[in-house]
Amino acid sequence: MSSVDPIWDSIREEAAELSQKEPVLKRFFDEAVLVHQCFDTAISYNLSRPIANSTVDMEQLRTVILEAIHADAGIGRSIRLDINAAFQRDAACQQYLMPLIYFKGFQALQLHRVAHWLWHENRRELALFIQNRISEKFAVDIHPAAKLGSGIMIDHATGLVIGETAVVGDNVSIMHSVTLGGSGCTVGDRHPKIGNGVLISAGAKVLGNISVGDGAKIGAGSLVLEPVPDHVTVAGVPASIVGRPTEDSPALEMDQSIEQKES
């Protein structure tokens, strides 16, 4: 019989095996995974624990996270796609449970999904509280209003900043110290729009209300100030087109090399 939730089944099997392999961590794996009857309660536990504090306790946050997941089925779907993205693209990810319990980029992204739901439910104070706790605990700052797609992999995550009006498509990979920021102090639509399948390499800065086309690759340390067409590689300060990715979706391959520009 096929499972209705294969990601959760894999996570439970991995946790049971690792719990036996390393007895010191038995309680850790029990509380993070094995005591839970379903994926939703496990994710609510693992997301609420790091951001709880003396004024907003873990159980209150678990309730909010479960409320968001149950109200918007797209959140649970996106969480599973993000786990699969990490498993498929991150060479350091050897089990499906690793993003859930270890990877702060994954955890920050899922907490953002909850904050985004709260933002549109007009519970903006709580959304901003969660944003602040994500920033404090994970060194990741994503405005609750930013729109992020599914199948996103945020690798290492430290120093990631995504602004209020930014939009990130599906199947995007983002490395550490990336900024999707505004340019100047104007209000309104002022942040980048990232297409599907884009790879944004470490330290890249994309500034202003500009588009980055589907299947584009942004080289490490680049400063992107102008729109980027579909399926090109840009690099440099300021960034310019230096080649074309050899694959349709660079995010899936995670190849950060720079191709030679076609003559």
SERO-4910 file (N, C-alpha, C, O; in steps of 0.05 Angstrom, whole numbers):
BEGIN
 pado doro    nc1    nc2    nc3   cac1   cac2   cac3    cc1    cc2    cc3    oc1    oc2    oc3
  Met    A     17    -24      0      0      0      0     18     25      0     36     27     16
  Ser    A     12     44    -17     28     68    -18     19     87      4     -4     87     12
  Ser    A     38    102     14     32    120     36     19    145     26     23    154      4
  Val    A      2    157     44    -10    183     37      9    206     43      4    228     35
  Asp    A     30    201     58     49    221     66     77    209     66     88    205     88
  Pro    A     89    204     43    115    190     42    138    205     55    156    193     66
  Ile    A    137    232     54    158    247     67    158    242     97    179    238    109
  Trp    A    134    243    109    132    238    138    140    210    145    154    205    165
  Asp    A    132    190    128    140    163    133    171    160    133    182    146    150
  Ser    A    184    172    114    213    171    112    226    184    137    245    173    148
  Ile    A    215    207    145    226    220    169    224    203    193    243    202    209
  Arg    A    201    190    197    198    173    221    217    149    220    229    142    240
  Glu    A    220    137    197    238    114    194    267    122    200    281    108    214
  Glu    A    275    145    190    302    155    194    307    161    224    328    154    235
  Ala    A    287    174    237    290    181    265    292    156    282    308    155    301
  Ala    A    276    136    276    277    111    292    304     97    289    316     87    308
  Glu    A    315     97    265    341     85    260    363    100    274    381     88    286
  Leu    A    363    127    272    384    143    284    382    143    315    402    145    328
  Ser    A    358    140    325    354    139    354    368    114    366    379    115    387
  Gln    A    366     92    351    380     67    359    410     69    355    425     59    371
  Lys    A    418     83    334    446     85    328    461    102    348    484     96    355
  Glu    A    448    123    357    461    142    376    443    145    401    426    163    401
  Pro    A    446    128    421    428    129    445    428    156    459    408    163    472
  Val    A    450    171    458    451    197    471    429    216    460    419    233    475
  Leu    A    422    212    435    402    229    422    374    217    422    357    227    408
  Lys    A    370    196    436    344    182    436    321    201    443    301    203    429
  Arg    A    324    216    465    303    234    473    299    256    453    277    264    448
  Phe    A    321    266    442    319    286    421    302    277    397    284    291    388
  Phe    A    308    253    387    293    243    364    264    236    372    246    240    356
  Asp    A    260    227    396    233    221    406    216    246    405    194    247    394
  Glu    A    227    268    418    211    292    421    207    307    394    187    320    389
  Ala    A    228    306    377    227    320    352    209    306    331    197    319    314
  Val    A    209    279    332    195    264    311    177    242    322    153    241    316
  Leu    A    188    224    337    175    198    342    150    199    359    133    181    357
  Val    A    148    219    377    123    220    393    100    232    378     77    232    387
  His    A    105    242    354     84    256    339     69    236    321     82    219    308
  Gln    A     43    240    319     27    222    303     25    230    274     17    214    257
  Cys    A     31    256    268     30    265    241     51    287    236     62    298    255
  Phe    A     55    293    211     75    313    203     69    340    214     87    355    223
  Asp    A     43    348    215     36    375    224     44    380    252     55    402    258
  Thr    A     40    361    270     47    366    298     78    366    301     89    380    318
  Ala    A     91    350    285    121    349    286    132    376    277    150    387    289
  Ile    A    122    386    255    132    412    245    126    434    264    142    452    267
  Ser    A    102    434    276     95    455    295    114    455    319    121    476    330
  Tyr    A    122    431    328    140    428    351    168    440    343    179    456    357
  Asn    A    178    431    320    205    438    312    208    467    304    230    479    306
  Leu    A    186    480    295    187    508    288    183    526    313    194    548    314
  Ser    A    166    518    331    160    535    354    182    535    375    187    555    389
  Arg    A    196    512    378    216    510    399    238    531    398    244    543    418
  Pro    A    250    536    374    273    555    374    264    584    377    281    601    384
  Ile    A    239    591    371    232    620    372    215    627    396    209    651    400
  Ala    A    208    608    413    194    614    438    212    630    456    236    627    456
  Asn    A    200    646    473    216    661    493    199    664    519    179    651    522
  Ser    A    208    681    536    195    683    563    168    697    561    152    695    580
  Thr    A    162    711    539    136    725    537    116    711    519     92    714    523
  Val    A    126    696    499    108    680    482    118    651    483    140    645    472
  Asp    A    103    634    496    113    607    501    109    589    477     95    596    458
  Met    A    121    566    479    122    547    456     94    537    449     88    534    425
  Glu    A     77    531    469     50    521    463     33    541    448     18    534    430
  Gln    A     36    567    455     21    587    440     30    588    411     14    590    393
  Leu    A     56    586    407     66    587    379     59    562    364     53    563    340
  Arg    A     59    539    377     50    514    364     22    516    354     15    507    332
  Thr    A      5    528    371    -23    531    363    -26    549    338    -42    543    321
  Val    A    -11    570    337    -12    589    314     -2    575    289    -14    577    268
  Ile    A     20    560    292     31    546    268     11    525    258      7    523    234
  Leu    A     -1    510    276    -21    490    267    -45    504    255    -57    494    235
  Glu    A    -53    527    266    -75    542    254    -70    549    225    -87    547    208
  Ala    A    -46    559    220    -38    567    193    -38    544    174    -48    545    152
  Ile    A    -26    521    183    -24    497    166    -51    486    159    -56    478    137
  His    A    -69    486    179    -96    475    174   -113    494    158   -131    485    144
  Ala    A   -108    520    160   -124    540    144   -115    541    115   -132    547     98
  Asp    A    -90    536    110    -79    539     83    -64    513     75    -41    509     83
  Ala    A    -77    496     60    -65    471     52    -39    475     36    -22    457     36
  Gly    A    -36    498     23    -12    503      8     13    505     25     35    500     15
  Ile    A     10    511     51     33    513     68     45    485     72     69    481     69
  Gly    A     28    466     79     38    438     83     50    427     57     71    413     58
  Arg    A     38    433     35     49    423      9     76    436      4     95    422     -4
  Ser    A     79    462      9    104    475      5    126    465     23    149    462     15
  Ile    A    119    459     48    139    449     67    151    423     57    175    419     58
  Arg    A    134    405     47    143    379     37    160    383     12    181    369      9
  Leu    A    152    401     -5    169    406    -29    195    418    -22    215    413    -35
  Asp    A    196    434     -1    221    446      8    240    425     20    264    426     16
  Ile    A    228    406     35    245    384     46    257    368     23    280    362     23
  Asn    A    240    362      3    250    347    -20    271    362    -35    291    351    -45
  Ala    A    268    389    -37    288    405    -51    315    403    -36    335    401    -50
  Ala    A    315    405    -10    340    402      5    352    375      1    377    373     -2
  Phe    A    336    354      2    346    327     -1    358    323    -29    379    309    -32
  Gln    A    346    334    -49    355    330    -77    379    347    -84    395    339   -100
  Arg    A    381    371    -72    401    391    -82    425    395    -63    446    404    -72
  Asp    A    422    389    -38    443    395    -18    458    369    -13    448    350     -2
  Ala    A    483    369    -21    500    345    -18    503    337     11    510    314     17
  Ala    A    500    356     29    502    350     58    477    339     70    477    331     94
  Cys    A    455    338     55    430    328     66    427    299     59    421    291     36
  Gln    A    431    282     79    431    253     75    405    240     83    401    217     75
  Gln    A    388    254     98    362    243    105    341    265    102    347    288    103
  Tyr    A    316    256     99    294    275     97    290    290    123    280    313    123
  Leu    A    297    278    145    292    292    171    312    314    177    307    330    194
  Met    A    334    315    162    355    334    169    346    363    166    351    379    184
  Pro    A    331    371    145    321    399    144    303    405    168    304    427    179
  Leu    A    286    386    175    266    390    196    280    397    223    271    414    237
  Ile    A    301    382    229    312    385    256    339    400    257    347    408    279
  Tyr    A    352    403    235    379    415    235    383    441    218    399    458    226
  Phe    A    368    444    196    375    464    177    360    490    182    336    491    179
  Lys    A    375    511    190    361    536    198    349    550    174    330    565    177
  Gly    A    360    546    150    348    558    126    320    547    121    302    562    115
  Phe    A    318    521    124    291    508    121    272    518    143    249    525    137
  Gln    A    281    518    168    264    526    189    255    555    187    232    562    191
  Ala    A    274    573    179    267    601    175    246    604    153    228    621    155
  Leu    A    250    589    132    231    591    109    203    583    117    184    595    110
  Gln    A    201    561    133    174    552    141    161    571    161    137    575    160
  Leu    A    177    582    179    166    602    197    157    627    181    137    640    188
  His    A    172    634    160    162    656    143    135    649    130    118    667    129
  Arg    A    131    624    122    105    617    110     82    622    130     61    632    123
  Val    A     87    616    156     67    621    177     64    652    180     41    661    181
  Ala    A     86    667    181     84    696    184     70    708    161     54    727    164
  His    A     74    698    137     61    709    113     31    704    115     15    722    107
  Trp    A     23    681    124     -6    675    128    -18    695    148    -39    706    144
  Leu    A     -4    699    171    -13    718    191    -16    746    180    -34    760    186
  Trp    A      4    754    163      4    781    152    -22    785    136    -34    807    138
  His    A    -30    766    120    -54    769    104    -80    763    119   -102    768    109
  Glu    A    -77    753    144   -100    751    162   -103    775    179   -119    776    198
  Asn    A    -88    796    173    -87    821    188    -79    817    217    -88    832    235
  Arg    A    -61    798    221    -49    794    248    -20    802    246     -2    786    250
  Arg    A    -16    827    238     11    835    230     30    838    253     54    835    250
  Glu    A     20    844    277     38    846    300     51    819    305     75    818    311
  Leu    A     35    798    304     46    771    309     65    763    286     85    750    291
  Ala    A     58    770    261     75    764    239    102    778    242    123    765    237
  Leu    A    102    803    251    127    817    255    143    806    279    168    805    278
  Phe    A    129    796    299    143    783    321    158    758    311    181    754    318
  Ile    A    144    742    295    157    718    284    181    726    266    202    713    268
  Gln    A    177    746    249    200    755    233    224    763    250    246    756    244
  Asn    A    218    778    272    240    786    290    254    762    303    278    762    305
  Arg    A    238    743    311    250    719    324    266    703    304    287    692    311
  Ile    A    257    701    279    272    687    258    299    701    255    320    688    253
  Ser    A    299    728    254    323    743    251    343    739    274    367    735    270
  Glu    A    332    739    298    349    736    322    361    708    324    384    705    331
  Lys    A    345    687    318    354    660    322    370    649    298    388    633    302
  Phe    A    363    657    274    374    644    250    391    663    233    403    653    214
  Ala    A    392    689    240    406    708    223    395    709    195    410    711    175
  Val    A    369    707    193    354    708    168    331    728    171    316    726    191
  Asp    A    329    747    153    309    768    156    291    769    130    300    779    110
  Ile    A    267    758    132    248    757    110    223    772    119    210    764    138
  His    A    216    793    105    192    808    112    168    790    108    166    776     88
  Pro    A    148    791    127    125    774    124    109    777     99     95    759     90
  Ala    A    110    801     87     95    805     62    108    794     37     94    791     17
  Ala    A    133    787     38    147    776     15    133    750      6    125    734     23
  Lys    A    132    745    -20    118    722    -31    138    702    -40    154    707    -59
  Leu    A    139    678    -28    158    658    -35    143    633    -45    124    624    -33
  Gly    A    153    621    -67    141    598    -79    148    572    -64    155    573    -41
  Ser    A    146    550    -78    150    523    -67    175    511    -79    185    519    -99
  Gly    A    185    490    -65    209    477    -74    233    494    -73    251    493    -90
  Ile    A    235    511    -51    257    529    -48    278    517    -29    271    504     -9
  Met    A    303    520    -36    325    511    -19    342    534    -11    354    548    -28
  Ile    A    343    540     15    360    561     25    383    548     39    380    536     61
  Asp    A    407    549     28    430    534     38    447    552     56    455    574     49
  His    A    452    542     80    467    556    101    452    580    113    450    582    137
  Ala    A    442    597     96    422    617    104    432    642    118    420    663    115
  Thr    A    454    640    132    464    663    148    467    688    131    479    688    109
  Gly    A    455    710    140    457    735    126    437    740    104    439    759     89
  Leu    A    418    722    101    397    725     80    378    747     87    367    748    110
  Val    A    372    765     68    353    787     72    334    787     48    344    788     25
  Ile    A    308    786     52    288    788     31    268    809     39    255    807     60
  Gly    A    265    830     22    248    853     29    218    849     24    209    829     14
  Glu    A    203    869     33    174    868     35    160    861      9    142    845      9
  Thr    A    168    873    -13    153    869    -38    168    849    -57    161    848    -81
  Ala    A    187    835    -47    201    815    -63    182    791    -69    164    785    -54
  Val    A    186    779    -92    172    755   -101    193    735   -110    210    741   -126
  Val    A    191    710   -100    209    688   -107    192    666   -119    173    657   -106
  Gly    A    199    656   -142    184    635   -156    189    608   -144    199    605   -122
  Asp    A    181    588   -159    183    560   -151    211    548   -158    224    557   -177
  Asn    A    220    528   -143    244    513   -149    269    532   -152    285    529   -170
  Val    A    271    550   -132    293    569   -131    313    559   -110    304    549    -89
  Ser    A    339    563   -115    359    557    -95    374    583    -88    382    598   -106
  Ile    A    376    588    -62    388    613    -52    410    606    -32    405    591    -13
  Met    A    434    616    -37    456    611    -19    457    632      3    440    650      4
  His    A    477    630     21    479    648     44    487    676     35    499    680     14
  Ser    A    481    695     53    489    723     50    478    736     24    491    754     13
  Val    A    455    727     16    441    739     -7    422    761      2    409    758     23
  Thr    A    420    782    -13    401    804     -7    383    808    -32    392    812    -54
  Leu    A    357    807    -27    337    815    -46    325    841    -35    305    840    -21
  Gly    A    337    863    -41    332    888    -27    321    910    -44    320    908    -69
  Gly    A    313    932    -31    304    956    -45    327    973    -53    351    968    -46
  Ser    A    321    994    -67    341   1014    -75    329   1042    -69    310   1050    -82
  Gly    A    342   1056    -50    331   1081    -42    311   1078    -19    307   1057     -8
  Cys    A    298   1100    -12    279   1100     10    250   1104      1    233   1112     17
  Thr    A    244   1099    -24    217   1102    -34    200   1078    -23    210   1057    -18
  Val    A    174   1083    -20    156   1062    -12    143   1050    -37    149   1058    -59
  Gly    A    126   1030    -33    113   1016    -55    129    992    -65    146    982    -50
  Asp    A    125    984    -90    137    960   -101    166    966   -107    172    979   -127
  Arg    A    184    956    -91    212    965    -92    232    942    -91    256    948    -88
  His    A    223    917    -92    242    895    -88    241    876   -112    223    877   -128
  Pro    A    261    859   -114    264    842   -138    241    821   -141    228    813   -122
  Lys    A    238    812   -166    219    791   -173    236    768   -186    247    772   -208
  Ile    A    238    746   -172    255    724   -180    239    702   -194    219    693   -182
  Gly    A    246    694   -218    231    674   -233    236    646   -222    248    642   -202
  Asn    A    225    626   -237    227    598   -229    254    586   -237    266    594   -257
  Gly    A    264    568   -220    288    554   -227    314    569   -225    334    561   -236
  Val    A    313    592   -212    336    610   -211    355    601   -189    347    592   -167
  Leu    A    381    603   -194    402    598   -174    415    625   -167    425    639   -185
  Ile    A    413    632   -141    426    657   -132    449    649   -114    445    639    -92
  Ser    A    473    653   -123    497    643   -110    505    661    -86    494    682    -82
  Ala    A    524    651    -70    531    663    -45    539    692    -48    554    699    -65
  Gly    A    528    708    -30    536    736    -28    524    754    -49    531    778    -50
  Ala    A    507    744    -67    496    761    -88    476    781    -76    461    775    -57
  Lys    A    475    805    -88    457    826    -80    440    835   -104    451    843   -125
  Val    A    414    832   -102    396    839   -123    379    862   -112    364    858    -93
  Leu    A    381    886   -124    369    909   -112    350    923   -131    355    927   -155
  Gly    A    327    931   -120    307    946   -135    285    929   -146    286    904   -145
  Asn    A    265    942   -157    242    929   -169    249    920   -197    240    931   -217
  Ile    A    266    899   -198    275    888   -224    268    858   -225    264    845   -205
  Ser    A    266    848   -249    259    820   -253    284    804   -259    302    813   -273
  Val    A    285    779   -248    306    759   -256    291    736   -269    274    723   -256
  Gly    A    297    731   -294    281    713   -310    283    684   -302    302    676   -287
  Asp    A    265    668   -312    265    639   -306    292    627   -315    303    634   -336
  Gly    A    302    608   -298    325    593   -306    351    609   -307    370    600   -319
  Ala    A    351    633   -294    376    649   -293    394    639   -271    386    626   -252
  Lys    A    420    647   -274    440    641   -253    454    667   -246    462    682   -264
  Ile    A    456    673   -220    469    697   -211    495    688   -196    494    673   -177
  Gly    A    518    697   -206    543    689   -196    548    699   -167    537    719   -159
  Ala    A    566    685   -153    572    693   -125    584    721   -124    600    728   -140
  Gly    A    575    736   -104    585    763    -99    576    784   -119    587    806   -119
  Ser    A    557    778   -136    548    797   -157    530    818   -145    516    813   -126
  Leu    A    530    841   -158    511    863   -152    493    867   -176    502    877   -197
  Val    A    468    859   -174    449    860   -196    431    884   -193    416    886   -174
  Leu    A    433    903   -212    418    928   -211    399    931   -235    383    949   -236
  Glu    A    402    913   -255    386    915   -279    371    888   -283    380    868   -273
  Pro    A    348    889   -298    334    864   -303    351    842   -316    369    849   -332
  Val    A    346    817   -309    361    795   -320    342    778   -338    321    770   -328
  Pro    A    349    773   -363    332    757   -380    331    728   -371    346    719   -354
  Asp    A    312    713   -383    310    684   -378    336    670   -387    348    678   -407
  His    A    344    650   -372    364    630   -380    391    643   -388    403    636   -409
  Val    A    400    662   -372    427    673   -375    441    672   -348    429    669   -327
  Thr    A    468    673   -350    484    676   -326    495    704   -324    506    715   -343
  Val    A    491    717   -301    502    743   -296    522    742   -273    519    726   -254
  Ala    A    542    759   -274    562    760   -253    576    787   -254    576    800   -275
  Gly    A    588    794   -231    604    818   -230    591    841   -215    569    838   -205
  Val    A    606    863   -212    597    887   -198    602    911   -216    625    920   -218
  Pro    A    582    922   -228    554    912   -229    553    888   -247    570    884   -264
  Ala    A    532    872   -243    530    847   -258    524    851   -288    509    870   -295
  Ser    A    535    834   -304    529    834   -333    527    805   -342    535    787   -328
  Ile    A    516    801   -366    513    774   -376    540    763   -384    555    775   -399
  Val    A    546    740   -373    573    727   -378    570    700   -392    590    688   -398
  Gly    A    546    690   -395    542    664   -408    513    655   -405    495    670   -399
  Arg    A    510    629   -411    483    617   -408    486    591   -393    504    575   -399
  Pro    A    468    585   -374    470    560   -359    467    536   -379    453    538   -399
  Thr    A    480    514   -372    477    491   -389    452    475   -383    445    456   -398
  Glu    A    437    482   -362    412    469   -355    389    489   -355    394    513   -352
  Asp    A    365    479   -358    341    497   -358    336    509   -331    327    532   -329
  Ser    A    341    494   -310    336    504   -282    362    501   -266    366    480   -253
  Pro    A    379    522   -266    404    520   -251    401    514   -222    418    502   -209
  Ala    A    378    522   -210    373    517   -182    374    487   -176    381    479   -153
  Leu    A    366    470   -194    364    442   -189    392    429   -190    396    408   -177
  Glu    A    410    439   -205    437    428   -209    457    439   -189    476    425   -182
  Met    A    452    463   -179    470    476   -159    498    480   -169    517    480   -153
  Asp    A    502    483   -195    528    487   -207    533    517   -208    521    532   -223
  Gln    A    552    526   -190    557    555   -188    580    564   -206    589    587   -204
  Ser    A    589    548   -224    610    556   -243    599    577   -262    575    579   -266
  Ile    A    618    592   -274    610    613   -293    617    603   -322    640    597   -327
  Glu    A    597    603   -339    602    595   -367    614    618   -383    613    641   -374
  Gln    A    627    612   -405    637    632   -423    614    644   -439    597    629   -449
  Lys    A    614    670   -442    594    683   -458    596    675   -487    618    675   -498
  Glu    A    573    669   -499    573    662   -527    579    687   -544    569    709   -538
  Ser    A    595    683   -565    602    706   -582    580    711   -602    583    729   -619
***
